[in-house]
Amino acid sequence: MKQSQLFTKILKEAPKDEVSVNAKLLVRAGFVHKEMAGVYAFLPLGLRVIEKIKQIIKEEMDELGGEQVFLTSLQDPEIWKKSGRWDDKVVDNWFKTKLVNGADVGIANTHEEPLTNLMKKYISSWRDLPRYVYQFQTKFRNELRAKSGLMRVREFLMKDLYSFSRTEEEFKDFYEKCAASYLKIYSRVGLKDYTFRTFASGGSFSKFSDEFQAISEAGEDTIYIDQKNKIAVNKEVYQDEVLAKLGLKKADLEEKRAIEIGNIFPLGTKYSSVLGLTFKDKDGKDNPVIMGSYGIGLGRLMGTIAEIFHDEKGLIWPENVAPFQVHLLSLGQNQKSEKLYRDLQKVGIEVLYDDRENKTAGEKFAEADLIGIPIRLVVSEKTLKENCVEIKKRGEQKTKLVSLKSDFNKLVEVRLQHFNVK
């Protein structure tokens, strides 16, 4: 992508109506556009990050045996009334509207009920189980107060997976596999050292749940971490009986602020019983299907990465989710830069090429730091005199000159790893 053709605009000042770091940086750097409170559009740079996150999650869900679907946003109230969750006193963040004939309709905030109802057509025997279904879909939640940029919004892209099992043992086995998969996802997006599996309340879904919390002062939650065992407890369930159940001691726990970046819920037969999702076992007896649900908000995860990985100059994207691997800056040497741009593309390196002629070197450097792509390459009159290109890792001060004849060929061959660029 040539930056002269990129659909974005760098802002010199942070938006005055944004308080959170993630919103200030992502709007300033041209990753997202704020449509209204709690509603953000993803521009090309931001969408590339979201798609990278999405691909990582998809690979891990597929590895678990998940099958991808895409369910409807418009919801029949009758299904939700059976579970009791159509009532605003039970779920207080519904978006509801009416069809032209006056009939009520809901706009989905989650999909336990409709998928359970759908599965009645596909599950009838023990041979049909287990089944794991997931989707990436926009959810709508009428938050009383949207805040913290991408952290608490009214419209967001969510990965939600649902498990359908024959026995509690079969369910627990998958539940633990999914928990491990979540930790792998967070590791792959750069949050391994920040993320803790956290025992928490289940809200309207179940009595208890497991959250995945990333340590950050920007977080809305308070958790208590056992660093040795790599688990935590949410303040909302921080009670002696809970600690005893988990084998934790207060003396071993450290209080931290954190951002919830995912959650998994054991649903039992709560939804299958009321909606009539049963299967016949080997003896011909009808049994309710045992369920679980597993969610990750992609925008919230992107916002969390921005909150954790930044400095006074701008964003610092982990390589796996960066919009591009390399930011190539041409300082008045467009012909040589163009060739280098093509060479990098030929070996599969994703490059944002700053070919703009109406920007000074200082402006290009400042904008590159703000955007936060992991590797910066600079082609200038100075570097070309030595037949070199300057390379710098975002977040580090040191630069290195790399020969365009020999060293850079090696650099290209190993996709930047020759110089420990990881």
C-alpha positions in Angstrom: 0.0 0.0 0.0 1.3 3.4 -1.0 0.6 6.0 1.7 -0.2 8.6 -0.9 -3.2 6.5 -1.8 -4.1 5.3 1.7 -7.7 6.3 2.8 -6.8 7.8 6.1 -5.9 11.1 7.7 -3.4 11.7 10.5 -4.6 14.2 13.1 -2.2 16.6 14.8 -4.2 16.7 18.0 -6.0 14.0 19.9 -9.8 14.3 19.7 -11.1 16.5 22.6 -14.1 14.2 23.3 -12.0 11.1 23.8 -10.5 10.3 27.3 -9.0 6.8 26.8 -5.5 6.3 25.4 -6.8 3.7 22.9 -9.4 6.0 21.4 -7.0 9.0 21.2 -4.3 7.1 19.5 -6.5 5.0 17.2 -8.5 8.0 16.0 -5.4 10.3 15.7 -3.5 7.6 13.7 -6.4 7.0 11.3 -7.3 3.5 12.4 -10.9 4.2 13.4 -13.5 6.9 13.0 -16.0 7.8 15.8 -19.5 7.9 14.4 -21.1 8.6 17.7 -20.7 7.6 21.4 -19.9 3.9 21.5 -19.9 3.5 17.7 -16.7 3.3 15.7 -16.0 2.7 12.0 -12.8 0.8 11.1 -10.7 2.5 8.4 -8.2 0.6 6.3 -5.4 0.5 8.9 -7.8 -0.5 11.7 -9.6 -3.1 9.5 -6.2 -4.7 8.7 -5.5 -5.1 12.5 -9.0 -6.5 13.1 -8.6 -9.0 10.2 -5.2 -10.1 11.7 -6.9 -10.7 15.1 -9.8 -12.4 13.4 -7.5 -14.8 11.5 -5.7 -15.8 14.6 -8.9 -16.5 16.5 -10.3 -18.4 13.5 -7.3 -20.7 13.3 -7.6 -21.5 17.0 -11.4 -22.1 16.8 -10.9 -24.4 13.8 -8.2 -26.3 15.6 -10.7 -27.0 18.4 -13.1 -28.5 15.8 -15.3 -25.4 15.6 -17.6 -25.0 12.6 -18.2 -21.4 11.4 -21.7 -20.1 10.8 -23.3 -16.6 10.5 -26.5 -16.1 12.4 -29.1 -13.4 12.1 -29.1 -10.1 14.0 -32.9 -9.7 14.0 -34.4 -11.9 16.8 -37.8 -13.4 17.4 -38.9 -12.3 20.9 -40.7 -15.6 21.5 -37.5 -17.6 21.7 -36.0 -15.2 24.3 -39.2 -15.1 26.3 -38.9 -18.8 26.9 -35.5 -18.3 28.6 -36.7 -15.1 30.4 -34.0 -12.9 28.8 -36.4 -10.8 26.7 -37.4 -9.0 30.0 -35.4 -5.7 30.4 -35.2 -6.5 34.1 -33.1 -9.5 33.3 -31.1 -8.1 30.3 -31.0 -4.3 30.5 -29.1 -3.5 27.3 -31.4 -4.8 24.6 -31.9 -2.8 21.4 -35.5 -3.4 20.4 -37.6 -2.2 17.6 -40.9 -3.0 15.7 -41.6 -4.2 12.2 -43.9 -2.3 10.0 -46.8 -4.6 11.1 -46.2 -3.6 14.7 -44.5 -6.9 15.7 -41.6 -6.6 18.2 -38.2 -7.6 17.1 -34.8 -7.7 18.9 -31.3 -6.9 17.7 -29.0 -9.6 18.9 -26.7 -9.0 21.8 -25.7 -12.7 22.0 -26.9 -15.9 20.4 -27.5 -18.7 23.0 -31.2 -18.8 22.5 -31.5 -18.7 18.6 -28.7 -21.2 18.1 -30.2 -23.6 20.7 -33.5 -23.3 18.9 -31.8 -23.9 15.5 -29.9 -27.0 16.8 -33.2 -28.7 17.5 -33.3 -29.4 13.7 -29.8 -30.9 13.7 -29.4 -32.7 17.0 -31.6 -35.6 18.0 -29.3 -38.5 18.8 -26.1 -39.1 20.8 -24.5 -39.6 17.4 -25.0 -36.0 16.6 -22.9 -34.8 19.5 -20.6 -33.2 20.4 -21.0 -30.1 18.2 -19.0 -26.8 18.3 -20.3 -23.8 16.4 -18.9 -20.3 16.2 -19.3 -17.1 14.3 -17.9 -13.6 13.8 -20.8 -11.2 14.0 -21.7 -7.7 14.9 -23.5 -7.4 18.3 -25.5 -4.6 19.6 -25.8 -3.6 23.3 -27.6 -0.5 24.5 -25.0 0.5 27.1 -26.2 3.2 29.5 -22.8 4.9 29.2 -20.5 4.0 26.3 -16.9 4.9 27.4 -13.2 4.1 27.2 -13.0 4.1 23.4 -13.3 0.6 22.0 -13.6 -0.9 25.5 -17.3 -0.3 26.1 -19.3 0.3 22.9 -22.8 -0.2 21.6 -21.9 -2.0 18.4 -19.0 -4.4 18.2 -17.6 -7.4 16.3 -17.6 -10.5 18.4 -16.4 -14.1 18.1 -18.9 -16.3 19.9 -18.6 -20.0 20.0 -21.2 -22.5 21.5 -20.6 -26.0 22.6 -23.2 -28.8 22.7 -22.2 -31.9 24.7 -23.7 -35.2 25.8 -22.2 -35.4 29.3 -20.8 -33.1 31.9 -17.4 -34.8 31.5 -17.5 -34.2 27.7 -18.4 -30.6 28.3 -15.6 -30.0 30.9 -13.0 -31.5 28.6 -13.9 -29.1 25.8 -14.2 -26.2 28.2 -10.7 -26.6 29.4 -9.4 -27.0 25.8 -11.2 -23.8 24.9 -9.6 -22.0 27.9 -6.2 -23.2 26.7 -7.0 -22.0 23.2 -7.9 -18.6 24.5 -4.6 -18.3 26.3 -2.9 -19.2 23.0 -4.8 -16.5 21.2 -3.7 -13.9 23.7 -0.2 -15.1 23.4 -0.3 -14.8 19.6 -1.6 -11.2 19.7 1.2 -10.2 22.0 -0.6 -10.3 25.4 0.9 -13.5 26.9 2.6 -11.7 29.8 -0.4 -9.6 30.6 -3.3 -12.1 30.5 -4.7 -14.2 33.4 -7.6 -16.7 33.5 -9.9 -15.1 36.1 -12.7 -16.7 38.1 -15.8 -14.4 37.9 -19.6 -14.1 38.0 -21.6 -15.4 35.1 -24.1 -12.6 35.0 -27.3 -13.5 33.1 -25.6 -16.5 31.5 -24.5 -18.7 34.5 -23.7 -18.6 38.2 -19.9 -18.4 37.5 -17.7 -18.0 34.5 -14.0 -17.7 33.5 -12.9 -14.3 32.3 -9.6 -13.6 30.6 -8.2 -10.3 32.0 -5.3 -8.3 30.7 -3.4 -6.2 33.3 -3.7 -2.5 32.6 -4.4 0.6 34.6 -7.0 1.5 32.0 -9.1 -1.5 33.1 -12.5 -1.3 34.7 -12.1 -4.4 36.7 -10.1 -5.2 39.9 -8.7 -8.7 40.1 -6.5 -10.6 42.5 -3.7 -12.5 40.9 -1.8 -15.6 42.0 1.4 -15.1 40.0 2.7 -18.5 40.8 -0.4 -20.4 39.5 -1.2 -17.8 36.8 -4.8 -17.5 37.8 -6.9 -14.7 39.3 -10.2 -13.9 41.0 -12.5 -11.0 40.0 -13.3 -8.6 42.9 -17.0 -9.3 42.4 -16.5 -12.9 43.7 -13.6 -12.3 46.0 -14.9 -14.3 48.9 -13.4 -16.9 51.3 -15.5 -19.8 50.0 -14.4 -19.0 46.4 -10.8 -18.8 47.3 -11.0 -22.1 49.2 -12.7 -23.7 46.2 -9.8 -22.5 43.9 -7.1 -23.4 46.5 -6.0 -19.8 46.8 -4.7 -17.9 49.8 -5.2 -14.2 50.3 -1.6 -13.7 51.3 -0.5 -15.0 47.8 -2.8 -12.6 45.9 -1.8 -9.3 44.3 -4.5 -6.7 43.5 -4.4 -5.3 39.9 -6.5 -3.3 37.5 -7.4 -5.2 34.3 -9.4 -5.2 31.1 -11.7 -8.1 30.3 -10.7 -9.4 26.9 -12.7 -12.6 26.8 -15.0 -14.9 28.7 -16.3 -18.5 28.8 -19.5 -19.7 30.4 -20.6 -23.1 31.6 -24.3 -23.0 30.6 -25.4 -26.5 31.7 -28.9 -27.3 30.5 -30.2 -23.8 31.2 -31.1 -23.0 27.6 -31.5 -26.5 26.2 -34.2 -27.4 28.9 -36.4 -24.4 28.3 -36.1 -24.5 24.5 -36.4 -28.3 24.2 -33.0 -29.2 22.8 -32.6 -32.9 23.7 -30.9 -36.0 22.4 -31.6 -39.7 22.7 -28.8 -41.6 24.4 -27.7 -45.2 23.6 -30.6 -46.5 25.7 -33.2 -44.4 23.9 -33.7 -42.0 26.8 -34.2 -38.3 26.2 -31.6 -36.0 27.8 -31.1 -32.2 27.6 -27.9 -31.1 25.8 -25.2 -29.6 28.0 -24.0 -26.3 26.7 -21.2 -23.7 27.0 -20.6 -20.3 25.4 -17.3 -18.6 24.7 -16.8 -15.0 23.6 -14.1 -12.5 22.5 -14.8 -8.9 21.4 -12.3 -8.2 18.6 -12.5 -4.4 18.9 -12.0 -4.5 22.6 -9.0 -6.8 22.1 -7.6 -4.3 19.6 -8.2 -1.4 22.0 -6.5 -3.4 24.8 -3.4 -3.9 22.7 -3.3 -0.1 22.0 -3.6 0.6 25.7 -0.7 -1.6 26.6 1.6 -1.2 23.6 2.3 2.5 23.1 4.6 5.3 24.2 4.6 9.1 24.1 5.0 9.0 20.3 2.2 6.7 19.4 1.3 3.0 18.9 3.7 0.0 19.0 1.9 -2.9 17.4 3.0 -6.5 18.1 4.1 -8.0 14.8 1.3 -10.6 14.5 -1.5 -7.9 14.5 0.3 -4.9 13.0 -1.4 -3.5 9.9 1.8 -3.9 8.0 5.1 -5.6 8.8 7.3 -2.8 7.4 6.9 1.0 7.0 9.1 2.2 4.2 9.9 5.9 4.1 11.3 7.6 1.1 13.1 10.8 1.7 13.3 12.2 -1.8 14.6 9.0 -3.3 11.4 7.6 -4.8 13.0 5.6 -7.7 15.2 3.5 -5.4 12.4 3.3 -2.8 10.0 2.1 -5.4 12.3 -0.8 -6.4 12.8 -1.7 -2.7 9.0 -1.6 -2.2 8.5 -4.0 -5.1 11.3 -6.3 -3.8 9.8 -6.5 -0.4 6.3 -7.3 -1.8 7.8 -10.1 -4.0 8.9 -12.1 -1.0 5.6 -11.6 0.8 6.5 -8.8 3.2 3.5 -6.4 3.9 4.7 -2.9 3.3 3.2 0.5 3.8 5.3 2.7 1.5 5.4 6.4 2.4 5.9 7.8 -1.1 4.5 11.3 -0.3 6.4 14.2 -1.7 4.5 16.9 0.2 5.7 15.8 3.7 9.0 16.7 5.4 11.3 14.0 6.8 10.3 15.1 10.3 6.6 14.7 9.5 7.1 11.3 8.0 9.1 10.1 11.1 6.5 11.5 13.5 3.6 9.9 11.6 5.4 6.6 11.3 5.9 6.5 15.1 2.2 7.3 15.6 1.0 4.5 13.3 3.3 2.1 15.1 4.3 -0.4 12.4 7.0 -2.8 13.9 9.8 -2.1 11.4 10.8 1.3 9.8 13.0 1.4 6.7 14.4 4.7 5.5 15.8 5.4 2.0 17.5 8.8 1.7 20.4 10.5 -0.1 22.6 9.8 2.9 21.8 6.0 3.0 22.2 5.6 -0.7 25.7 7.2 -0.7 26.6 4.1 1.3 24.4 1.9 -0.7 22.4 1.1 2.4 18.9 1.4 3.9 18.3 2.4 7.5 16.4 0.0 9.7 14.8 0.7 13.0 12.4 -1.2 15.3 9.5 0.7 16.7 9.9 1.4 20.4 13.7 1.3 20.2 16.1 4.2 19.7 18.9 2.5 17.8 19.1 2.4 14.0 21.2 0.2 11.8 22.4 0.6 8.2 21.9 -2.4 6.1 23.7 -3.0 2.8 21.4 -3.1 -0.2 23.8 -5.4 -2.0 24.5 -8.3 0.4 23.0 -7.8 3.8 19.6 -6.6 2.6 19.3 -9.6 0.3 19.7 -11.8 3.3 17.3 -9.7 5.2 14.6 -10.1 2.5 15.3 -13.9 2.2 14.6 -14.5 5.9 11.7 -12.0 6.1 13.5 -9.6 8.4 14.6 -12.2 11.0 18.3 -12.0 10.0 18.6 -8.9 12.2 16.6 -10.3 15.1 13.5 -8.3 14.0 10.7 -10.3 15.6 
